[in-house]
Amino acid sequence: MSAENELDYQFLESTVKALVDNPEEVKIDRTVDEMGVLLTLNVSPDDMGKIIGRQGNTAKAIRILLRVVGMKNNARVNLKINEPENGKRPETTVDEAIDDLKI
């Protein structure tokens, strides 16, 4: 990869590593095809919430900024965030949730 084509990768890597608690677990795969550039992001299950953000706002912002970086290089850049294995939230009953609130 040339340095010019890696700008999207470098941007995503530095942004995500700044947001998470486990930067050593950040893994990014970059693939290029006729549709453009696809960056696939894997993070620690503990950091998933930090990357997604409330109502997905952090993920949306990262995607928008990646598109801007891509436009600078005449490339369409997309981000796929892989859900970690065992990434489903544990199911809690209403009673357990109320107990957690300590009301």
DOROTI-128984 format. One record per atom (N, C-alpha, C, CB): atom name; x, y, z; residue number from 1; residue in three letters. Coordinates in steps of 0.1 Angstrom, whole numbers, plus 5000, padded with zeros to 4 digits. Atoms other than C-alpha are relative to their C-alpha. Glycine has a CB too. Example, Ala and Ser with C-alpha at 12.3 -4.5 7.8 and 13.67 -1.06 7.14 Angstrom:
<atoms>
atom, px, py, pz, seq, type
N, 5009, 4988, 5000, 1, ALA
CA, 5123, 4955, 5078, 1, ALA
C, 5009, 5012, 5000, 1, ALA
CB, 4990, 5000, 5012, 1, ALA
N, 4991, 4989, 5000, 2, SER
CA, 5137, 4989, 5071, 2, SER
C, 4992, 5011, 5008, 2, SER
CB, 5004, 5005, 4986, 2, SER
</atoms>
This chain:
<atoms>
atom, px, py, pz, seq, type
N, 5008, 4988, 5000, 1, MET
CA, 5000, 5000, 5000, 1, MET
C, 5009, 5012, 5000, 1, MET
CB, 4990, 5000, 5012, 1, MET
N, 4993, 4988, 5000, 2, SER
CA, 5013, 5034, 4992, 2, SER
C, 4995, 5009, 5012, 2, SER
CB, 4999, 5008, 4986, 2, SER
N, 5004, 4992, 4988, 3, ALA
CA, 5013, 5061, 5019, 3, ALA
C, 4987, 5008, 4997, 3, ALA
CB, 5011, 5010, 5003, 3, ALA
N, 5012, 4992, 5003, 4, GLU
CA, 4986, 5081, 5001, 4, GLU
C, 4987, 4991, 5001, 4, GLU
CB, 5000, 5005, 4985, 4, GLU
N, 5011, 5008, 4999, 5, ASN
CA, 4963, 5051, 5000, 5, ASN
C, 4998, 4995, 5014, 5, ASN
CB, 5001, 4988, 4991, 5, ASN
N, 5001, 5004, 4986, 6, GLU
CA, 4969, 5043, 5037, 6, GLU
C, 4994, 5010, 5009, 6, GLU
CB, 5014, 4995, 5005, 6, GLU
N, 5005, 4989, 4992, 7, LEU
CA, 4956, 5076, 5049, 7, LEU
C, 4987, 4996, 5008, 7, LEU
CB, 4997, 5013, 4992, 7, LEU
N, 5012, 5004, 4994, 8, ASP
CA, 4922, 5061, 5056, 8, ASP
C, 5003, 4990, 5012, 8, ASP
CB, 4990, 4994, 4990, 8, ASP
N, 4996, 5010, 4990, 9, TYR
CA, 4938, 5032, 5075, 9, TYR
C, 5006, 5007, 5012, 9, TYR
CB, 5009, 4989, 4994, 9, TYR
N, 4993, 4993, 4990, 10, GLN
CA, 4960, 5055, 5095, 10, GLN
C, 4991, 5008, 5008, 10, GLN
CB, 5012, 5009, 4995, 10, GLN
N, 5009, 4992, 4993, 11, PHE
CA, 4932, 5078, 5104, 11, PHE
C, 4991, 4992, 5009, 11, PHE
CB, 4991, 5008, 4990, 11, PHE
N, 5009, 5008, 4992, 12, LEU
CA, 4909, 5050, 5116, 12, LEU
C, 5008, 4994, 5011, 12, LEU
CB, 4995, 4988, 4991, 12, LEU
N, 4992, 5006, 4990, 13, GLU
CA, 4937, 5033, 5135, 13, GLU
C, 5003, 5010, 5012, 13, GLU
CB, 5013, 4995, 4995, 13, GLU
N, 4997, 4990, 4989, 14, SER
CA, 4947, 5065, 5154, 14, SER
C, 4988, 5005, 5007, 14, SER
CB, 5007, 5012, 4994, 14, SER
N, 5013, 4996, 4993, 15, THR
CA, 4911, 5075, 5161, 15, THR
C, 4995, 4990, 5009, 15, THR
CB, 4990, 5003, 4989, 15, THR
N, 5005, 5010, 4992, 16, VAL
CA, 4900, 5042, 5174, 16, VAL
C, 5009, 4997, 5012, 16, VAL
CB, 4998, 4987, 4992, 16, VAL
N, 4991, 5003, 4989, 17, LYS
CA, 4931, 5036, 5195, 17, LYS
C, 4999, 5011, 5011, 17, LYS
CB, 5015, 4999, 4995, 17, LYS
N, 5002, 4989, 4990, 18, ALA
CA, 4925, 5070, 5211, 18, ALA
C, 4987, 4999, 5008, 18, ALA
CB, 5000, 5014, 4993, 18, ALA
N, 5013, 5002, 4994, 19, LEU
CA, 4890, 5060, 5220, 19, LEU
C, 4999, 4988, 5010, 19, LEU
CB, 4989, 4999, 4990, 19, LEU
N, 5002, 5013, 4992, 20, VAL
CA, 4894, 5025, 5235, 20, VAL
C, 5010, 4999, 5012, 20, VAL
CB, 5002, 4989, 4990, 20, VAL
N, 4992, 5003, 4989, 21, ASP
CA, 4909, 5012, 5267, 21, ASP
C, 5011, 4989, 4997, 21, ASP
CB, 4992, 4995, 5012, 21, ASP
N, 4990, 5010, 5003, 22, ASN
CA, 4927, 4983, 5250, 22, ASN
C, 5005, 5002, 4985, 22, ASN
CB, 4993, 4986, 5001, 22, ASN
N, 4996, 4997, 5014, 23, PRO
CA, 4944, 4998, 5219, 23, PRO
C, 5008, 4989, 4994, 23, PRO
CB, 5009, 5012, 5000, 23, PRO
N, 4992, 5011, 5006, 24, GLU
CA, 4966, 4967, 5215, 24, GLU
C, 4991, 4990, 4994, 24, GLU
CB, 5009, 4993, 5011, 24, GLU
N, 5009, 5010, 5006, 25, GLU
CA, 4935, 4947, 5206, 25, GLU
C, 4993, 5005, 4987, 25, GLU
CB, 4990, 4996, 5010, 25, GLU
N, 5006, 4994, 5012, 26, VAL
CA, 4925, 4970, 5177, 26, VAL
C, 5006, 4994, 4988, 26, VAL
CB, 5002, 5016, 5000, 26, VAL
N, 4996, 5007, 5012, 27, LYS
CA, 4927, 4951, 5144, 27, LYS
C, 4992, 5006, 4988, 27, LYS
CB, 4999, 4985, 5001, 27, LYS
N, 5007, 4994, 5012, 28, ILE
CA, 4919, 4967, 5110, 28, ILE
C, 5005, 4992, 4988, 28, ILE
CB, 5003, 5015, 4999, 28, ILE
N, 4997, 5006, 5013, 29, ASP
CA, 4917, 4949, 5077, 29, ASP
C, 4996, 5010, 4989, 29, ASP
CB, 4994, 4986, 4998, 29, ASP
N, 5003, 4991, 5011, 30, ARG
CA, 4918, 4970, 5045, 30, ARG
C, 4999, 4992, 4987, 30, ARG
CB, 5010, 5011, 4999, 30, ARG
N, 5001, 5006, 5013, 31, THR
CA, 4905, 4956, 5012, 31, THR
C, 4995, 5010, 4990, 31, THR
CB, 4990, 4988, 5001, 31, THR
N, 5004, 4991, 5011, 32, VAL
CA, 4901, 4974, 4979, 32, VAL
C, 4994, 4991, 4989, 32, VAL
CB, 5012, 5008, 4995, 32, VAL
N, 5006, 5006, 5012, 33, ASP
CA, 4878, 4963, 4951, 33, ASP
C, 4993, 5010, 4991, 33, ASP
CB, 4989, 4989, 5004, 33, ASP
N, 5006, 4991, 5009, 34, GLU
CA, 4857, 4978, 4924, 34, GLU
C, 4990, 5009, 5007, 34, GLU
CB, 4993, 4993, 4988, 34, GLU
N, 5010, 4992, 4993, 35, MET
CA, 4832, 4992, 4950, 35, MET
C, 5007, 5011, 5008, 35, MET
CB, 4992, 4991, 5009, 35, MET
N, 4992, 4990, 4991, 36, GLY
CA, 4860, 5011, 4969, 36, GLY
C, 5008, 4993, 5010, 36, GLY
CB, 4990, 5010, 5006, 36, GLY
N, 4992, 5005, 4989, 37, VAL
CA, 4878, 5006, 5001, 37, VAL
C, 4991, 4996, 5011, 37, VAL
CB, 5010, 5011, 5005, 37, VAL
N, 5008, 5005, 4989, 38, LEU
CA, 4864, 4985, 5029, 38, LEU
C, 5010, 4998, 5012, 38, LEU
CB, 4993, 4987, 4997, 38, LEU
N, 4993, 5001, 4988, 39, LEU
CA, 4879, 4989, 5064, 39, LEU
C, 4992, 4992, 5010, 39, LEU
CB, 5005, 5014, 5006, 39, LEU
N, 5007, 5009, 4990, 40, THR
CA, 4869, 4961, 5088, 40, THR
C, 5007, 5001, 5013, 40, THR
CB, 5000, 4985, 4995, 40, THR
N, 4995, 4997, 4987, 41, LEU
CA, 4874, 4969, 5124, 41, LEU
C, 4996, 4990, 5010, 41, LEU
CB, 4995, 5014, 5005, 41, LEU
N, 5002, 5009, 4989, 42, ASN
CA, 4878, 4945, 5153, 42, ASN
C, 5006, 5006, 5013, 42, ASN
CB, 5006, 4986, 4997, 42, ASN
N, 4995, 4995, 4987, 43, VAL
CA, 4881, 4957, 5189, 43, VAL
C, 4996, 4990, 5011, 43, VAL
CB, 4994, 5014, 5003, 43, VAL
N, 5003, 5008, 4988, 44, SER
CA, 4879, 4942, 5224, 44, SER
C, 4985, 5001, 5003, 44, SER
CB, 5009, 5004, 5012, 44, SER
N, 5014, 4999, 4996, 45, PRO
CA, 4844, 4933, 5235, 45, PRO
C, 4997, 5011, 5010, 45, PRO
CB, 4995, 4987, 5005, 45, PRO
N, 5002, 4990, 4990, 46, ASP
CA, 4849, 4957, 5264, 46, ASP
C, 4999, 5014, 4994, 46, ASP
CB, 5011, 4999, 5011, 46, ASP
N, 4999, 4987, 5007, 47, ASP
CA, 4856, 4986, 5240, 47, ASP
C, 4989, 5002, 4990, 47, ASP
CB, 5013, 5001, 4994, 47, ASP
N, 5010, 4998, 5011, 48, MET
CA, 4827, 4980, 5216, 48, MET
C, 4990, 5012, 5003, 48, MET
CB, 4991, 4987, 4999, 48, MET
N, 5009, 4989, 4997, 49, GLY
CA, 4804, 5005, 5234, 49, GLY
C, 5006, 5013, 4997, 49, GLY
CB, 4996, 4999, 5014, 49, GLY
N, 4993, 4987, 5002, 50, LYS
CA, 4830, 5032, 5231, 50, LYS
C, 5001, 5003, 4985, 50, LYS
CB, 5014, 5000, 5006, 50, LYS
N, 4999, 4998, 5015, 51, ILE
CA, 4833, 5027, 5193, 51, ILE
C, 4986, 5002, 4994, 51, ILE
CB, 5006, 4987, 4993, 51, ILE
N, 5014, 4998, 5005, 52, ILE
CA, 4795, 5025, 5187, 52, ILE
C, 4994, 5013, 5005, 52, ILE
CB, 4991, 4988, 5004, 52, ILE
N, 5006, 4987, 4994, 53, GLY
CA, 4785, 5053, 5211, 53, GLY
C, 4985, 4999, 5002, 53, GLY
CB, 5004, 5012, 4991, 53, GLY
N, 5014, 4999, 4998, 54, ARG
CA, 4751, 5063, 5222, 54, ARG
C, 4992, 5001, 4987, 54, ARG
CB, 4996, 5012, 5009, 54, ARG
N, 5008, 5000, 5012, 55, GLN
CA, 4726, 5055, 5195, 55, GLN
C, 5008, 4999, 4987, 55, GLN
CB, 4990, 5012, 5000, 55, GLN
N, 4991, 5002, 5012, 56, GLY
CA, 4755, 5047, 5172, 56, GLY
C, 5007, 5013, 4995, 56, GLY
CB, 4992, 4994, 4989, 56, GLY
N, 4995, 4988, 5004, 57, ASN
CA, 4766, 5083, 5171, 57, ASN
C, 5015, 5001, 4997, 57, ASN
CB, 4997, 5011, 5009, 57, ASN
N, 4986, 5000, 5002, 58, THR
CA, 4803, 5077, 5175, 58, THR
C, 5004, 4992, 4987, 58, THR
CB, 5007, 4993, 5012, 58, THR
N, 4997, 5008, 5012, 59, ALA
CA, 4803, 5050, 5147, 59, ALA
C, 4996, 5008, 4988, 59, ALA
CB, 4992, 4987, 5000, 59, ALA
N, 5005, 4991, 5012, 60, LYS
CA, 4783, 5074, 5124, 60, LYS
C, 5011, 5011, 4998, 60, LYS
CB, 4987, 5006, 5003, 60, LYS
N, 4990, 4989, 5002, 61, ALA
CA, 4809, 5102, 5130, 61, ALA
C, 5012, 4995, 4994, 61, ALA
CB, 5003, 5007, 5014, 61, ALA
N, 4988, 5006, 5006, 62, ILE
CA, 4838, 5079, 5123, 62, ILE
C, 4998, 4997, 4985, 62, ILE
CB, 5004, 4987, 5008, 62, ILE
N, 5003, 5004, 5014, 63, ARG
CA, 4821, 5067, 5091, 63, ARG
C, 5000, 5013, 4991, 63, ARG
CB, 4987, 4993, 4999, 63, ARG
N, 5000, 4988, 5007, 64, ILE
CA, 4815, 5103, 5080, 64, ILE
C, 5014, 5006, 4997, 64, ILE
CB, 4991, 5011, 5007, 64, ILE
N, 4986, 4995, 5002, 65, LEU
CA, 4851, 5113, 5086, 65, LEU
C, 5008, 4992, 4991, 65, LEU
CB, 5007, 5001, 5014, 65, LEU
N, 4993, 5009, 5009, 66, LEU
CA, 4864, 5083, 5068, 66, LEU
C, 4996, 5003, 4985, 66, LEU
CB, 4997, 4985, 5003, 66, LEU
N, 5004, 4996, 5013, 67, ARG
CA, 4843, 5093, 5038, 67, ARG
C, 5006, 5012, 4995, 67, ARG
CB, 4984, 5001, 4999, 67, ARG
N, 4993, 4988, 5003, 68, VAL
CA, 4858, 5127, 5039, 68, VAL
C, 5015, 4997, 4996, 68, VAL
CB, 4999, 5011, 5011, 68, VAL
N, 4986, 5004, 5003, 69, VAL
CA, 4893, 5112, 5040, 69, VAL
C, 5001, 4993, 4986, 69, VAL
CB, 5006, 4991, 5011, 69, VAL
N, 5001, 5007, 5013, 70, GLY
CA, 4883, 5090, 5011, 70, GLY
C, 4998, 5009, 4988, 70, GLY
CB, 4989, 4989, 5000, 70, GLY
N, 5002, 4990, 5011, 71, MET
CA, 4870, 5119, 4990, 71, MET
C, 5012, 5007, 4996, 71, MET
CB, 4989, 5009, 5004, 71, MET
N, 4988, 4993, 5003, 72, LYS
CA, 4903, 5136, 4993, 72, LYS
C, 5009, 4992, 4991, 72, LYS
CB, 5008, 5003, 5013, 72, LYS
N, 4992, 5009, 5008, 73, ASN
CA, 4919, 5106, 4976, 73, ASN
C, 4992, 4993, 4989, 73, ASN
CB, 5006, 4989, 5009, 73, ASN
N, 5009, 5006, 5011, 74, ASN
CA, 4890, 5099, 4951, 74, ASN
C, 4997, 4986, 5003, 74, ASN
CB, 5007, 5002, 4987, 74, ASN
N, 5004, 5014, 4997, 75, ALA
CA, 4880, 5067, 4969, 75, ALA
C, 4988, 5000, 5009, 75, ALA
CB, 5012, 4993, 5007, 75, ALA
N, 5012, 5002, 4991, 76, ARG
CA, 4848, 5055, 4985, 76, ARG
C, 5005, 4991, 5011, 76, ARG
CB, 4988, 4994, 4992, 76, ARG
N, 4995, 5008, 4988, 77, VAL
CA, 4857, 5043, 5020, 77, VAL
C, 4987, 4996, 5009, 77, VAL
CB, 5010, 5008, 5008, 77, VAL
N, 5010, 5005, 4992, 78, ASN
CA, 4833, 5022, 5040, 78, ASN
C, 5006, 4993, 5012, 78, ASN
CB, 4991, 4990, 4993, 78, ASN
N, 4996, 5006, 4987, 79, LEU
CA, 4836, 5009, 5076, 79, LEU
C, 4991, 4989, 5004, 79, LEU
CB, 5002, 5011, 5011, 79, LEU
N, 5008, 5011, 4994, 80, LYS
CA, 4824, 4976, 5089, 80, LYS
C, 5006, 4997, 5014, 80, LYS
CB, 5001, 4987, 4991, 80, LYS
N, 4995, 5002, 4987, 81, ILE
CA, 4826, 4971, 5126, 81, ILE
C, 4995, 4985, 5004, 81, ILE
CB, 4994, 5010, 5010, 81, ILE
N, 5003, 5013, 4997, 82, ASN
CA, 4827, 4934, 5135, 82, ASN
C, 4996, 4999, 5015, 82, ASN
CB, 5012, 4990, 4997, 82, ASN
N, 5004, 5003, 4986, 83, GLU
CA, 4808, 4923, 5166, 83, GLU
C, 5009, 4989, 5005, 83, GLU
CB, 4984, 4996, 5000, 83, GLU
N, 4991, 5010, 4995, 84, PRO
CA, 4831, 4904, 5188, 84, PRO
C, 4993, 4987, 5004, 84, PRO
CB, 5008, 5005, 5012, 84, PRO
N, 5006, 5013, 4996, 85, GLU
CA, 4825, 4867, 5196, 85, GLU
C, 4995, 5002, 5014, 85, GLU
CB, 5009, 4988, 4999, 85, GLU
N, 5007, 4998, 4987, 86, ASN
CA, 4802, 4865, 5226, 86, ASN
C, 4997, 5015, 5003, 86, ASN
CB, 5010, 4995, 5012, 86, ASN
N, 5002, 4986, 4999, 87, GLY
CA, 4794, 4901, 5219, 87, GLY
C, 4986, 5003, 5004, 87, GLY
CB, 5003, 5006, 4987, 87, GLY
N, 5014, 4998, 4997, 88, LYS
CA, 4757, 4897, 5227, 88, LYS
C, 5000, 5004, 5015, 88, LYS
CB, 4991, 4989, 4997, 88, LYS
N, 5001, 4996, 4986, 89, ARG
CA, 4747, 4915, 5259, 89, ARG
C, 4993, 4988, 5008, 89, ARG
CB, 4991, 5013, 5001, 89, ARG
N, 5007, 5011, 4992, 90, PRO
CA, 4737, 4891, 5287, 90, PRO
C, 4985, 5004, 5002, 90, PRO
CB, 5007, 4998, 5014, 90, PRO
N, 5014, 4998, 4998, 91, GLU
CA, 4700, 4888, 5290, 91, GLU
C, 4997, 5003, 5015, 91, GLU
CB, 4991, 4989, 4994, 91, GLU
N, 5003, 4996, 4986, 92, THR
CA, 4687, 4905, 5322, 92, THR
C, 4985, 5001, 5001, 92, THR
CB, 5006, 5013, 5004, 92, THR
N, 5015, 4999, 4998, 93, THR
CA, 4652, 4902, 5336, 93, THR
C, 4997, 5014, 5005, 93, THR
CB, 4995, 4990, 5010, 93, THR
N, 5004, 4987, 4995, 94, VAL
CA, 4633, 4933, 5346, 94, VAL
C, 5004, 5002, 5015, 94, VAL
CB, 4985, 5003, 4998, 94, VAL
N, 4996, 5000, 4986, 95, ASP
CA, 4638, 4924, 5383, 95, ASP
C, 5015, 5002, 5002, 95, ASP
CB, 4995, 4987, 5007, 95, ASP
N, 4986, 4999, 4998, 96, GLU
CA, 4675, 4921, 5379, 96, GLU
C, 5005, 5015, 4996, 96, GLU
CB, 5008, 4990, 4990, 96, GLU
N, 4997, 4986, 5004, 97, ALA
CA, 4676, 4955, 5361, 97, ALA
C, 4997, 5010, 5011, 97, ALA
CB, 4993, 5004, 4987, 97, ALA
N, 5004, 4991, 4989, 98, ILE
CA, 4657, 4972, 5389, 98, ILE
C, 5009, 4998, 5012, 98, ILE
CB, 4985, 4996, 5004, 98, ILE
N, 4990, 5002, 4989, 99, ASP
CA, 4680, 4956, 5415, 99, ASP
C, 5013, 5007, 4997, 99, ASP
CB, 5002, 4985, 5002, 99, ASP
N, 4987, 4993, 5003, 100, ASP
CA, 4710, 4970, 5396, 100, ASP
C, 4999, 5015, 5002, 100, ASP
CB, 5003, 4997, 4985, 100, ASP
N, 5002, 4985, 4998, 101, LEU
CA, 4695, 5005, 5398, 101, LEU
C, 5000, 5004, 5015, 101, LEU
CB, 4986, 5004, 4994, 101, LEU
N, 5000, 4998, 4986, 102, LYS
CA, 4693, 5001, 5436, 102, LYS
C, 4990, 5011, 5004, 102, LYS
CB, 5014, 5004, 5005, 102, LYS
N, 5010, 4990, 4996, 103, ILE
CA, 4661, 5020, 5439, 103, ILE
C, 4993, 4997, 5013, 103, ILE
CB, 4989, 5001, 4988, 103, ILE
</atoms>
